[in-house]
Amino acid sequence: MIKIAVDLTGADRPQEELVSGAVRAASENPELFLYLCGSRSALEGAIDASAPMERIELVDCTQVITNNDDPTEAFKTKKDSALVRGMSLCKSDPEIGGFVSCGPTGAIFVSALMLLGRVVPVSPMLLVELERTDGTPVCIVDCGANVDCRAEKLVDFARMGTAYMKAVGVSEPRVGLLSNGAEDKKGSAVVKQANELLHKSGLRFIGNTEANRALEGEADVIACEGFAGNILLKSIEGSAKAALSELRRLTEGSLSPESEAGKAVAELYAKYDFNTRGGAFLLGTKLPIVKGHGAATSETVYNIVCAAYRLAANGLTEKIKAEFGKQPRQ
């Protein structure tokens, strides 16, 4: 049995709506046990009678941490929030394999560092998994947690991304370094130094990767500092949203949902609907943490709970330890 703690508060939509996604994940995965953190009265009224309650425990919480709260102050003063209570459960129960939340990123980051600590002596980082044009996964790390970085940190990001990709089934992940050109000599001073370090790292480094190759290139892991990674991610999201909006406008009223073309358009929408598909992974703490979008739906919660379950089942934490133990840090 794998246990996952889920914070159902802090998102734009009410916890009564989001809980159905978590329940669906438990229903479809018989080895999954969930601690659902939120208002007991609200959750009890929203959970369907068919839910596997023998594998669900409600954790009654009276406080909510929002984006308006200072992360450090909220951690200190809102101990009965679903975010802090859920993270505290992760610390006290060794059977819990991951944490899920759609709450504020800053508060999640602070709570994780204060309560869980680091799995290896590196800065925690944000990773996002995307789907390439051929349907295979690619991850970008870091996506915003570490804005200003030394070259050595970029190597850490590459190692973390490598461990993550192994946990999702890629046996020998290829690492690319985000730069403004494919040649080794291209990039900022930090990127050039990181390029040299990555060639000596023992990782499967394939060289620099340009942004326009993120979703169709050979790299399984795209390593970058959080500033560039966040811009890359949001550029992909914004471009996809604009293209899909234009496609919707051009095809409105002309395609039957049952037609092959209509089904293809619906599949395309689902593939690039990042708010529904999932969120970011905070890696580097002692348990994997999945952070959903603030605009999360019940479908989002279903996807991120399943993602946390898979990472725990596939031993992500042990893979991180192994990856960082292979080579001395630069």
matplotlib code that plots the C-alpha trace (Angstrom):
import matplotlib.pyplot as plt

x = [0.0, 1.3, 0.0, -0.3, -1.3, -3.5, -4.1, -7.5, -7.5, -5.9, -7.0, -9.5, -12.1, -13.7, -12.4, -15.9, -15.3, -11.7, -12.2, -13.9, -10.6, -8.8, -11.5, -11.4, -7.6, -8.1, -10.9, -8.8, -5.6, -6.3, -2.9, -3.4, -4.4, -5.2, -5.2, -7.5, -6.8, -9.5, -12.8, -14.3, -17.9, -17.3, -15.6, -18.0, -20.9, -19.1, -17.7, -19.9, -21.2, -19.2, -15.8, -13.4, -13.5, -11.4, -8.5, -9.4, -8.9, -10.3, -8.0, -10.1, -8.4, -9.7, -7.3, -6.4, -3.2, -3.7, -1.6, -2.1, -0.2, 3.5, 4.8, 7.0, 4.5, 1.7, 3.8, 4.3, 0.7, -1.5, -0.5, -4.0, -4.1, -4.4, -1.1, 0.9, -1.2, -0.7, 3.1, 3.3, 1.7, 4.4, 7.0, 5.4, 4.2, 7.0, 4.5, 3.5, 5.2, 4.3, 2.3, -0.1, -1.3, -2.8, -1.9, 0.6, 4.0, 6.0, 4.1, 4.6, 8.4, 8.8, 6.8, 8.7, 12.1, 11.0, 9.2, 10.7, 14.3, 16.4, 17.0, 20.4, 22.5, 21.2, 18.7, 15.1, 14.0, 10.8, 10.4, 7.6, 6.9, 5.6, 4.7, 6.7, 5.1, 5.7, 3.9, 7.0, 7.8, 10.3, 11.0, 12.2, 14.2, 14.4, 11.2, 11.3, 12.6, 16.2, 16.4, 20.1, 22.4, 26.0, 27.0, 27.3, 23.6, 22.7, 24.5, 22.4, 19.2, 20.3, 20.9, 17.5, 15.8, 17.7, 16.4, 12.9, 12.9, 14.1, 11.2, 8.7, 10.3, 13.1, 16.0, 18.9, 17.7, 19.4, 20.3, 20.2, 21.3, 19.0, 21.0, 20.7, 22.5, 23.3, 27.1, 29.0, 30.5, 27.0, 25.3, 26.0, 29.2, 27.3, 25.8, 29.3, 30.8, 27.8, 28.3, 31.9, 30.8, 28.1, 30.5, 32.4, 29.4, 28.9, 25.3, 24.1, 24.7, 24.0, 24.9, 23.0, 19.3, 17.5, 14.0, 12.4, 13.5, 12.0, 9.1, 10.6, 14.3, 16.3, 16.7, 14.6, 15.8, 16.2, 18.4, 18.2, 18.2, 14.7, 14.5, 15.0, 13.0, 10.0, 10.0, 10.4, 7.5, 5.2, 6.1, 5.1, 1.9, 1.0, 1.8, -0.3, -3.2, -3.1, -2.9, -5.8, -7.9, -7.4, -8.2, -11.4, -12.4, -11.7, -13.5, -16.4, -19.7, -18.0, -16.9, -19.0, -17.6, -18.2, -16.3, -12.7, -11.6, -13.6, -12.1, -8.6, -9.2, -10.5, -7.4, -5.2, -7.0, -6.6, -2.9, -2.0, -4.5, -1.8, -4.3, -6.1, -3.2, -1.2, 1.4, 5.0, 7.1, 9.1, 12.1, 15.0, 13.0, 12.7, 9.4, 8.2, 5.7, 3.3, 2.1, -1.1, -2.2, -4.2, -6.9, -7.0, -10.1, -11.1, -9.4, -6.2, -6.3, -6.9, -3.9, -1.5, -2.5, -1.9, 1.4, 2.5, 1.4, 3.5, 6.6, 6.3, 5.7, 8.7, 11.0, 11.8, 13.5, 15.8, 16.6, 17.6, 19.9, 21.5, 21.9, 23.7, 25.8, 27.3, 29.6, 31.2, 29.5, 31.5]
y = [0.0, 3.5, 6.5, 10.0, 13.1, 15.5, 19.2, 20.1, 23.8, 26.9, 26.5, 28.7, 26.0, 24.7, 21.6, 20.0, 20.0, 18.9, 15.9, 13.9, 13.7, 12.3, 9.8, 8.7, 8.1, 5.9, 4.0, 3.2, 2.3, -0.4, -0.1, 3.7, 5.1, 8.8, 11.3, 14.0, 17.2, 19.9, 20.7, 17.4, 18.6, 19.9, 16.8, 14.3, 15.9, 15.8, 12.3, 9.8, 6.7, 4.4, 5.8, 3.3, 4.8, 1.9, 3.5, 7.1, 9.1, 12.6, 15.0, 17.9, 21.3, 24.6, 27.0, 27.7, 29.2, 31.5, 33.4, 36.5, 35.0, 35.4, 31.8, 31.8, 33.6, 31.3, 28.2, 29.6, 30.8, 28.4, 25.1, 23.8, 24.5, 21.5, 22.3, 22.2, 19.4, 17.3, 18.0, 17.2, 13.8, 13.1, 13.8, 11.5, 8.6, 6.8, 5.0, 8.2, 8.3, 11.8, 15.0, 16.7, 20.3, 23.1, 25.7, 28.5, 27.5, 29.5, 28.0, 24.5, 25.2, 26.6, 23.8, 21.1, 22.4, 23.0, 19.7, 17.2, 18.4, 17.5, 14.1, 15.1, 18.2, 20.3, 23.1, 21.8, 22.4, 22.6, 20.1, 20.0, 17.0, 17.8, 15.6, 15.8, 15.8, 12.1, 11.4, 10.7, 12.6, 15.4, 17.3, 20.9, 21.5, 24.0, 25.9, 28.7, 27.7, 28.8, 31.9, 32.8, 29.8, 28.8, 26.3, 23.5, 23.9, 23.2, 19.9, 19.2, 20.0, 17.6, 14.8, 15.4, 15.3, 12.1, 10.4, 11.6, 10.3, 7.0, 6.9, 7.4, 4.6, 6.2, 3.9, 6.1, 9.7, 12.1, 15.5, 18.8, 22.2, 25.1, 27.7, 30.1, 27.8, 24.1, 24.7, 24.2, 27.7, 29.3, 30.7, 32.8, 32.4, 30.2, 28.0, 27.6, 26.5, 24.1, 22.7, 21.8, 20.3, 18.2, 16.7, 15.4, 14.5, 10.9, 11.8, 11.1, 14.7, 15.4, 19.1, 22.3, 22.4, 25.4, 26.4, 25.6, 22.0, 21.5, 19.4, 17.7, 17.4, 14.4, 15.6, 13.8, 16.3, 20.0, 21.6, 25.3, 27.9, 28.8, 32.1, 30.7, 27.5, 29.4, 31.6, 28.5, 26.8, 29.8, 30.4, 26.9, 27.2, 30.6, 29.5, 26.4, 28.3, 30.9, 28.2, 26.2, 29.3, 30.1, 26.5, 26.6, 29.8, 28.4, 25.2, 26.4, 25.0, 23.1, 19.9, 17.2, 15.9, 12.4, 12.9, 11.8, 15.4, 16.5, 13.7, 14.8, 18.4, 17.2, 15.1, 18.1, 20.3, 17.6, 17.2, 20.9, 21.7, 22.1, 23.3, 20.0, 17.6, 18.3, 20.6, 20.9, 18.5, 19.9, 17.6, 17.5, 17.1, 13.7, 13.0, 14.0, 16.8, 17.5, 21.1, 21.6, 24.8, 27.2, 26.9, 23.1, 21.1, 17.7, 16.2, 18.0, 16.5, 13.1, 13.4, 14.8, 12.3, 9.5, 11.1, 11.2, 7.6, 6.4, 8.3, 6.8, 3.3, 3.6, 4.7, 8.2, 9.1, 6.1, 6.9, 10.5, 9.2, 6.7, 9.3, 11.8, 9.0, 7.9, 10.9, 13.4, 16.8, 19.3]
z = [0.0, -0.9, 1.0, -0.4, 1.5, -0.4, 0.4, -1.2, -0.2, -1.7, -5.3, -7.2, -7.1, -3.8, -2.2, -2.6, -6.3, -6.3, -4.0, -6.7, -8.6, -5.6, -4.9, -8.6, -8.3, -5.2, -6.9, -9.9, -7.9, -5.3, -3.7, -3.1, 0.3, 0.6, 3.5, 2.3, 4.1, 4.3, 5.9, 7.1, 6.9, 3.3, 2.1, 3.7, 1.9, -1.5, -1.4, -3.3, -1.5, -3.8, -2.7, -1.3, 2.3, 3.6, 1.8, 2.5, 5.7, 6.1, 8.0, 9.4, 9.0, 10.1, 8.2, 4.6, 3.2, 0.3, -2.2, -0.1, 2.8, 3.4, 3.0, 6.1, 8.3, 7.1, 8.0, 11.5, 12.2, 10.2, 11.7, 11.2, 7.5, 5.1, 3.6, 6.9, 8.4, 5.3, 5.2, 8.9, 8.3, 5.6, 8.3, 10.9, 8.8, 7.1, 4.8, 3.1, -0.3, -1.6, -1.1, -3.4, -3.2, -5.4, -2.8, -3.0, -4.3, -1.8, 1.2, -0.2, -0.6, 2.9, 4.6, 2.7, 3.7, 7.3, 7.8, 5.4, 4.7, 1.7, 0.3, -1.1, -0.2, -3.2, -3.6, -4.2, -7.7, -9.8, -12.7, -15.3, -17.5, -21.0, -23.9, -27.1, -30.5, -30.8, -27.5, -25.4, -22.2, -21.7, -18.6, -17.9, -14.7, -13.1, -13.8, -11.3, -7.9, -8.5, -10.6, -10.2, -10.5, -10.6, -13.3, -10.7, -10.0, -13.6, -13.2, -10.1, -12.1, -14.9, -12.3, -10.7, -14.1, -15.0, -11.8, -12.5, -16.1, -14.9, -12.4, -15.3, -17.4, -19.5, -18.9, -20.2, -20.3, -22.6, -21.1, -23.0, -21.7, -22.6, -24.6, -27.5, -29.9, -30.3, -30.4, -27.2, -27.4, -27.4, -24.2, -21.2, -19.2, -16.7, -19.5, -21.2, -17.9, -17.2, -20.7, -19.8, -16.4, -18.0, -20.5, -17.5, -15.3, -16.3, -17.4, -20.9, -22.0, -25.7, -25.7, -25.9, -26.7, -28.2, -27.1, -30.4, -30.1, -26.6, -27.8, -30.8, -30.0, -28.7, -25.1, -22.4, -19.8, -20.5, -17.8, -17.2, -14.4, -13.0, -14.8, -18.3, -17.5, -16.3, -19.5, -21.6, -19.9, -20.1, -23.7, -24.6, -22.6, -24.1, -27.7, -27.3, -25.8, -28.7, -31.4, -29.8, -29.5, -33.1, -34.1, -32.0, -33.8, -37.3, -36.7, -34.5, -35.8, -38.7, -37.0, -35.4, -32.2, -33.4, -36.7, -37.0, -37.4, -34.4, -32.3, -33.4, -32.4, -29.0, -28.5, -29.4, -26.8, -24.1, -24.9, -24.5, -21.7, -19.0, -16.3, -16.6, -17.2, -14.0, -12.5, -11.3, -9.2, -6.3, -6.1, -3.7, -0.5, 1.2, -0.5, -4.0, -4.0, -6.9, -7.1, -9.2, -10.9, -8.8, -11.6, -11.0, -11.7, -10.4, -13.5, -12.5, -9.0, -10.4, -12.7, -10.0, -7.4, -9.9, -10.8, -7.1, -6.7, -9.7, -8.6, -5.1, -6.5, -8.9, -6.1, -7.2, -3.9, -4.1, -7.7, -6.7, -4.0, -6.5, -9.2, -6.9, -5.4, -8.7, -9.3, -6.9, -7.3, -9.3]

ax = plt.figure().add_subplot(projection="3d")
ax.plot(x, y, z, "-o")
ax.set_aspect("equal")
plt.show()
